[in-house]
Amino acid sequence: MKKAFLASMLAVSCVSAVAVTPMFAQAAQGPQLSQDEYADYQKVITATDGATKAAAAEAFLTKYPASTVKGTVLEQLLAGYAAANNAPKALDAADRLLAVDPNNIRALALETSLLKAQGDSATDPAAKQAAYDKAADAASKGLKVTKPAAVADADWTAITKQVTPYFYSAIGIDALTKKDSAGAIAAYTAELKSVDPAATQQPGQILQDTYFLAQAYYTSTPPDYLNCTFFATRTATFAPDQFKPTFQPLATYCYKKFHGAEDGYDAVKTAAAASVFPAPEFATSVKPAPTPADTVKQVLDSTPDVTKLALGDVEYIIQNGTADQAQKVFDGFKGKESKVPGKVVSITDTNLQLAVSDDAKQANPLVADFTITLKEAPKTAPVAGSDVNVDATFDSYTQKPLMITMTGGEIEAKAAAKPAAKAAPAHKAAPRRR
């Protein structure tokens, strides 16, 4: 567990005198405590080092298990372990505090974040989901907590403003991992509404969750490509330079899926940078792409000689055209050699499966849309997910589900790096969707 994480949550769990129940507040004044108990209590309260505070609190709770200030000491125990960067002990202390005070919002906030962090770092899918489920449960309880009578309105407003984003973030990732897109959209939207706009522009949880909101729109049924475009673009806009390549592909992909081409995207970047949520006019500012049938017709009308079509157009027409259109295009390429760039889905001996279209490469896991029989098995097989170029001959296809089969394949050796040549103009006869 990173020290910075517990340090940030320490601020949540240690707001001085906030949310202390009337019973604890009165007991802390001293009259109900014996001289020895009060002295030991002061050791807990006045300790400035996290480990020292935690040790003093543990000793106090062992010596005085029924103390009237047990709740306050448990809060100090939680604060001590958090300051000492001891995540397991902090989580245990939160559990112990919640057993005494189930509505302690600081304990619920810390427990939510620690459990979410466990899920983030877990590699086993079952363990990851179990941690997210527990985090979401604690978060849901936290959102339902009402202000204790002894807490001033200003103090309560301050702490709820601080912890609310953590609660919605945990609920959002739990829903997204379960493929509950609607639940994730609701949680992440509420999270963004709960923070100041400036916080949505800084690297950290809020900006990361803006991207997760884009993913939730993308995985909706049917996908909401326009909202995916907006939130993924906003994330890429404010992300540090080294992370922009991580976020930008989804933004570009969703924009092309909605609009059909990349023209006009600069206006989207301007709109996404200007506000946390799409302005009312955003929905009508981006023109939807033609239907697949319209796109196929436009491409074929603009390129009567089908042998001049780009590989992406060939695949698009085979997948989205009529049976006659698909056959006409494939007949123009059958028996001809072509270079096919793609990502390796799998390779077994001479059987290579590639993800070539944008859709196939964007899918998680990758989806094969080309099957290539190689001339011979490679001495060193490319790993799944790696990019390769393959020279092969068109042989056959199936339209639904799409699969283009090629033979005589040879994987190109990676050439030494050299200055990039000026790219040839892209096929612009008609917008295309892949």
N, C-alpha and C positions, 0 to 999 in steps of 0.2 A: 504494500500500500504506500503510495507516495506521500511524503510528508506534507507537501503543499495541499493535498486533498484534505487531510485531517485538520490541517491548520485552518482551512476555510470553513470546515464544519465546526471547528472549535468556536468560531464566532457565533454560530447558530446555537450551540449547546451551552454557552456560557454568558448569555446576556445578563448582566448583573441585576439580580432581584426581580427579573421578569418571570411571570407565571409561577411564582412561589405561592402555594396555597395559604390561606389565612392561618391554618393550623401550624404549618411549618414556619411561617413568618413570626408568629407569636412565640413559638418555642425557641426560635433562634435568639430571642432577646435575652434569654438566660434564666429567668425565674424558675422554670420547670426543671432545670438541670441541677444535678449535684455539682459541688465544686470540682471534683475530679472529671466528671463527664463534660462540664463546660470547658475545662482546660484542654481536654482531648479534642473537643469540638473546635476550639480555636486553632489548634495545630492544623486541622483540616482546612479551615477557612483561610488562614493566613499563609499557607504554603504557596510559594510562587513557582516552584519547579514541578512539572507535571508528574514525574515519577514519585517525587516526595509526597505530593498531594494525594496521589492514588494509594500509596502505601499507608499514609495516615488515615485515609478514609476506610480502607480495608480493616485496619486495626480497630478503628472506632466501631465499625459494624459488627465485628466479631465480639468485642467487649460489651457493646450495648445493642443487642439485636432488636430490642423493643423500644428503642429511644424515640422520643417525640420528635426528634429532628432527623429521623431516618431518611425521609424523602429528600431533605436538603443535602444530607451527606451523600446520598446516592447521586444527586446532581453533581456534586463536587467530585465524586469518584469518576463519573462519566467525563467530566472536564479534564481530570488528571490524565486519564488514559488517552484521551484525544490529543492533549498537549504532548504526551510522551510518544505519540505516533504508534500506539499499540492498538491496531485495528481489532484483533480478536477480543482483547479485553474490553475495548470500548463497546463493541457489540454486546458482549455479555453484561456490561454495566447498564446499557440501554434496556436490555431485557429485564434486569433486576429492578430498574427504576419504573418501567412500565407495569411490572407486577404490583407495585405499590400505588402508582399514579398512572392509570391506563391512558389518560388524556394529556399526558405531558408532551406538548408539541415539539419541544426541543429534542426529547428522546426519540420521538417518532421521526423527526427529520434526520437525525444522525443515523438511526437504524435503516431508514429508507436508502440513504446514500451509501452506507457501507454494504448493504445487501445488493444494491445495484452495481456497485463496484465489483463485488464477487461475481455477479453475472457477466459483467464486461470482460473479466479476465478468465472466466471458465472456458475450457476448450471442449468439454463434453457437452453436447446439446441438451441432454436431460438435466445436468447440473446447472447449466446456464439458465434454462427456463425455470427451474425450481427456485433459483436465487431471484430471478426477475419477478416471479409470482409473489414471493415473500415481500420483496421491496414494494410492489404495487399494493399489496394488502396493507402494509404499514402506511403507505402514502394515502390510500383511501381513508384510513382512520384519521390521519393528520388533517386532511381537508375538512373533516367533519367536526373537529374540535372547536368549541366555542370559547369566548373570552372568559377567564375566571373573574369573579367579581372583584377580587383584590388588585387586579392588574389595570393600570391606567390605559385609556384608549390609545394614547400615542405610543406607549410601549408595545401594546398588542399589534397595532398597525405596523410597527417597525419589524417585529419578528415574523409576522405572517407574510409580509412583503419579501422577507429574506428567504423563507423556507418554501413558499408556495411553488416556485419554479422547480425545486428539487422533487416535490411531490408529483407534479404533472410530467416531469421528465421520466420518472420511474414508471408511471402508468403508461406513458407513450411507448417506451421500449418494450414493455411487457406485451402490449397489444401488437406492436409491429412484429415481434418475434413469433407471435401466434398467428400471424397473417390476418389479424383483425384490423384491416386498413381503416375502417370507419372509426374504431375506437382510438387508433393511433392519431388520426387526423384531429379528433375532438380534443385529445390530451395535449398534443403539441400546439394546437391553436390556442388553447387556454394558457399554456405556458408562455407563449409569445405575448399574449395580451396582459400577462401579469407582471411584465418587466418594462423598464424604461426603454424607449427605442434605441438609445445609445448602447445598451447592453447587447442588443441583437447584432451589433456591428463589430464586436470584439471577439477574438479567438477564445474558444471555451465551450462550455456546455450548451449555451443558448444557440450559438451559431451551428454547432454540430447537430442540434435538434431541429434547426431550420432545414438542414439537409435531410434528416429523417422524415420530416413532414413532406418534403418533396418525394421521397421514396414511398411514403404511404399513399400519396396521390397516384404515383406511377403504378403501384400494385393494386389499386382499387379495381373493382369489376363494374363497368369497363374502366380502363385506365383514364384518369383525368390528366391528359398531357399538358394542358394549358397551365394549371396550377403547379404541376410538377416543374414545368419550365420556369415559372416565376420564382419559386422557393429555391430550386437548385441554382438558378442564376444569382439570386441574392447571396447564397452561401459562397459561391465561387467569387463573387465580387469583393466580399469582405475577408475572405480567407487569406492567410499569409501566402506569399508567392509560391513557396515550396509545396503548398497543399492545393493550389488552384487546379493542377492537373488531375487531382483526385475527384474533385467535385464538378468540373466543367463538362466531362463527357455526358453525364446524365442530363444536364441542362440542354446541351446541344441536341442530344438524342430526342428528348421529349419535344423540343421546339420543332425539329424536322418531322416528327410523327404528327404533330398538330398542324403545322403550316405547310409541310411538304418540301421545303427548301430552307436555305439559311439566310435568304435575303430578309432584311428588316429586323434582324436580331439585335442590332445596336439600340434600337428603340426599346426593346425588352430590357436590355441591361440598364438603360437609363431609368425606366420605370421601377425595376426591382431595387435599384440603389436608393430610390427616393422615398420608399415607404416600406413598413414592415409587412403589410398586406396589400394585395392588388387593389388599385383604385377602381371605382365603379366602372370607369370607361375602359379598363384594361381588357375585359372580356371581348369587347367589340373592336379593339384596336389591332388584333392579330387575325388575319384572314385564314380560315380553315383551309386545309389542303383539299384538292379535288378528291373525289372518291377513287378507290383503286381502279375501278372500271374506266373512269375518265382518264386517269393517268396512263393506263395501258394504251388507250386509244390515241392519246396525244403523242406518246413516244413512238408508236407504230406509224402514225400519220407523218411525223417529222423525220422519221428514218425508214423510208420504204425498203432500203437494202438492209435486212436484219443482220447481216454479217458485220455491219458497222457498229452494232450496238455494244455498249460497255457491258462488262460482266455483271455489274449490279442491275442493269436494265434487263438483261437476259433472265436473271434469277427472278426479278420482280414480276416479269410478264408470265413466266412459267408458273409462279405461285398464284398470281392474282388474275390472270387472263382467263378467257374461256378455253375450253379444251382445244379448239381449233387454233386460237391465237398461240397457246403454249406450244402446240405441235409445229406450227409454222416457224416459230423462232428457233426451236430446238433443231429442226431439220437444217437450219442454216449453220449450225455449229457441230452437228454430229460428225464424228470422225476427224474433227480438227483439234489441233493442239492449242492450249491456252495456258497462260500463267494465272494461277489461282492463289491469292493471298488470304490467309485465314489463321484462326487460332486452333491449336490442336485440342480436340475433344478426347480422342483416344487413338492408340496405335497398337496393333497386334500383328507382329510379323510384317506382312506386306499390306495389311489393311489399315488405312489411315482415314480417320473421320475428322472433318474440319467444320468449324463454325465460321461462315464467310460473310453472311449478311449482317447488317447492324443489329437486327433483331436477335439473330442467333448468338452474336457476341455479347449482347447486353443481357441475355438471359442468365439467370443464376439457378442451377448450374448451366454451363454452356450447352447449346443445342446444336447437334450436327445437322447441316443441310447439304454437305458434300461428302460422298464416300469415294475414296480414291484407292485403286489397287496399284501399289508401287511395283516397279520393275524388279526390285530386290529389297529385302529388309535392310534398313540403315544399320551401319555398325554401331552408331550411337543414336538411339531413338530420341526424338524431341519430347520434352515433358509436356504433360497436359497443361493447357493454358498458354503455352509459348506461341509466338508468332512465327509462321513459316511461309515461304513461297514455294509452290509446287507447279512444275510443268507437267501437264497431263492432257489426255485426249478425251473429249466428250463421248460418252457411250450410251447412256439412257437416263431416264428420269421418272419419278412419280410426282404427281401434282399435289395430292393430298393423302398423307402428309408429304410435304416437300422433301425430296431427296434427289440430288443430281449425282449421277454415278460417272466416274471417269476411270480410265485405265492407262497403263504405261507411265505411271507417275514417277517423277524424280524430284526429290527435295533439293532446292537450291542451297548450295553452301553459302554461308554468310560472307559477304564481301567485306574487304577492309574499308574503313570509313573514308569518305572523300567528300569534297564540297558538294552541297546539294545543287542539282541542276534546277533551272526554272521549270516549274510545273506546267504541263500542257493544259490548255483550257479544258474545264470540265464539260461534260455533255449538258447543254443548257436548253435543249429543244423543248423540254417540258419538265415541270417539277416531278420529282419521283420520291416515293416513300419506300423504304426497305423494311 
